[in-house]
Amino acid sequence: MASRARRDCADTAWGPVYHGCDTVRRWARKWFADGGVVHRWAVTDHFVARDREVAQWTFECTWQGDRTAFDGATVARVADGRVVELREYQTTAPLYDWQGTWR
C-alpha cells in the first residue's frame, strides 16, 4: 500500500489517521509483528471516476487471536497515479435483507 502512496498521503482506517508513507509502513510492520494475519482480502467491486477510486471488499484476518471477517469499503483520492488520501469503512454487523423488522 505504501508503495502506491504519495509521501504526504493520509490514511484513515477505523479511527487512527496515518500521515505519510513512513507512518503507513510503520503501522503495517507493527500490525504484522503483533500477530496480525490476513487470510483473505477480496475486492468485490471497484470503480474509478476522475481522481477518485472506490472499492468494496471482504476482509478476513486474525487479530489478537480472534479470527474475524467483515465487509468494507475504501474511498481513495489519487493524484499522478499515487494515493493522496485513503478512507476505509467497516461494517459493524452482518448484512441482511430487511423483511420489516430489525435484527
C-alpha positions as CSV (number, residue, x, y, z in Angstrom):
1,M,0.0,0.0,0.0
2,A,2.7,2.5,0.9
3,S,4.4,2.0,-2.5
4,R,1.3,3.5,-4.2
5,A,1.0,6.4,-1.8
6,R,2.4,9.9,-2.0
7,R,4.9,10.8,0.7
8,D,2.3,13.2,2.2
9,C,-0.7,10.9,2.0
10,A,-3.3,10.5,4.8
11,D,-4.8,7.1,5.5
12,T,-7.8,6.9,7.8
13,A,-8.9,3.5,9.0
14,W,-11.2,2.7,11.9
15,G,-10.2,5.8,13.8
16,P,-6.5,6.5,13.6
17,V,-5.1,8.7,10.8
18,Y,-1.7,7.7,9.4
19,H,0.1,10.6,7.8
20,G,2.8,9.8,5.2
21,C,4.2,6.7,3.7
22,D,6.7,6.1,6.5
23,T,3.8,6.0,9.1
24,V,1.8,3.7,6.9
25,R,4.8,1.3,6.7
26,R,5.4,1.5,10.4
27,W,1.7,0.7,11.2
28,A,1.8,-2.3,8.8
29,R,5.0,-3.7,10.2
30,K,3.7,-3.3,13.8
31,W,0.3,-4.9,12.9
32,F,2.0,-8.0,11.4
33,A,4.7,-8.1,14.2
34,D,2.0,-8.0,16.8
35,G,0.4,-11.1,15.3
36,G,-2.0,-9.7,12.7
37,V,-2.7,-12.2,9.9
38,V,-4.6,-11.5,6.6
39,H,-6.3,-14.6,5.4
40,R,-8.3,-13.0,2.6
41,W,-8.9,-9.6,1.2
42,A,-11.3,-10.0,-1.7
43,V,-12.3,-6.9,-3.7
44,T,-15.9,-7.4,-4.8
45,D,-16.4,-4.1,-6.7
46,H,-14.1,-1.3,-7.9
47,F,-14.5,1.8,-10.0
48,V,-12.5,4.9,-10.9
49,A,-14.0,8.4,-11.5
50,R,-11.5,11.2,-12.3
51,D,-9.3,11.5,-9.2
52,R,-11.4,9.0,-7.0
53,E,-11.2,5.3,-6.6
54,V,-13.8,3.3,-4.7
55,A,-13.7,-0.4,-3.8
56,Q,-15.9,-2.7,-1.8
57,W,-14.3,-5.7,-0.2
58,T,-14.5,-8.6,2.2
59,F,-11.6,-8.8,4.7
60,E,-10.8,-11.8,6.8
61,C,-8.0,-11.7,9.4
62,T,-6.8,-12.8,12.8
63,W,-6.0,-10.1,15.3
64,Q,-5.1,-10.7,18.9
65,G,-6.0,-14.4,18.5
66,D,-9.5,-13.7,17.1
67,R,-10.3,-14.7,13.6
68,T,-12.9,-12.4,12.0
69,A,-14.4,-11.4,8.7
70,F,-16.3,-8.2,7.7
71,D,-17.3,-6.2,4.6
72,G,-15.9,-2.8,4.0
73,A,-15.2,0.0,1.5
74,T,-12.3,2.2,0.6
75,V,-12.5,5.7,-0.9
76,A,-9.3,7.0,-2.3
77,R,-8.2,10.3,-3.8
78,V,-5.4,9.9,-6.4
79,A,-3.0,12.4,-8.0
80,D,-0.4,11.5,-10.6
81,G,-1.0,7.7,-10.0
82,R,-0.4,8.0,-6.3
83,V,-2.8,7.8,-3.3
84,V,-3.2,11.2,-1.6
85,E,-6.0,10.3,0.8
86,L,-7.5,7.0,1.8
87,R,-10.6,6.4,3.9
88,E,-11.7,2.9,4.9
89,Y,-15.0,1.9,6.3
90,Q,-16.0,-1.4,8.0
91,T,-19.5,-2.8,8.5
92,T,-20.2,-3.3,12.2
93,A,-22.8,-6.0,11.9
94,P,-23.6,-8.8,9.5
95,L,-25.5,-7.6,6.4
96,Y,-29.1,-9.0,5.9
97,D,-32.1,-8.4,3.8
98,W,-34.6,-6.3,5.8
99,Q,-38.0,-8.0,6.0
100,G,-39.9,-5.4,8.1
101,T,-38.1,-6.0,11.3
102,W,-34.5,-5.3,12.5
103,R,-32.2,-7.9,13.9
